[in-house]
Amino acid sequence: MKKLLLFISINIFFLFLLAHPRTVEAASLTLLGEPKAIVHAPYTIGVVLSGGEQTLGTDTIILYDHTMLRAVTVAQGSLYPTYTPSKDARVNNDKGKITLSGSTGFNSPIPATGVFGKITFSPLKKGKTMIRFDYAAGDTSKTGVIDFKGLDLLSSIPKPLALTIENESPIEAMWRFVSKLFPFLKK
């Protein structure tokens, strides 16, 4: 009788494990950028997807301090054939939020390796800030990389990008002022 109970218990345990979806860490998202920026000078970061696993799509929500940074452009990468939302709808500078999703559409899964997107910010003032992904394990309304089985391939919080913003030099400030007066002098 004890052997029968043990056998049934083990089978129930394995059925429970197989029936519940799991996350698998087979992909990672990284924000790549220099650790320092200059007030009013364009500052560009890359959003890089790596891991090589086959994916159907990636959703990213990137958060930043809107009092320190202003998103100027969000360019999609060439990793997926379809990116949403359209250009201007990707950025909410009032909330400090960027949304960018890529998918294979009705095509075959693709490997999770490449540049997912590029973001150019305009630093607004001197100080320290962070740019980060809005991520929670298993929450499909936040950042995630989805495989062909519907599993999220991310199982840990992607690291934030720490940024120190410094004031521009007097020469840079003067050049910015002069180039506004005389646009033909711009670099």
Secondary structure, 3 states (H helix, E strand, C coil): CHHHHHHHHHHHHHHHHHHCCCCCCCCEEEEECCCEEECCCCEEEEEEEECCCEECEEEEEEEECCCCEEEEEEEECCCCCEEECCHHHHEECCCCEEEEEEECCCCCCEECCEEEEEEEEEECCCEEEEEEECCCCCCCCCCEEECCCCCECCCCCCCCEEEEEECCCHHHHHHHHHHHHCHHHCC
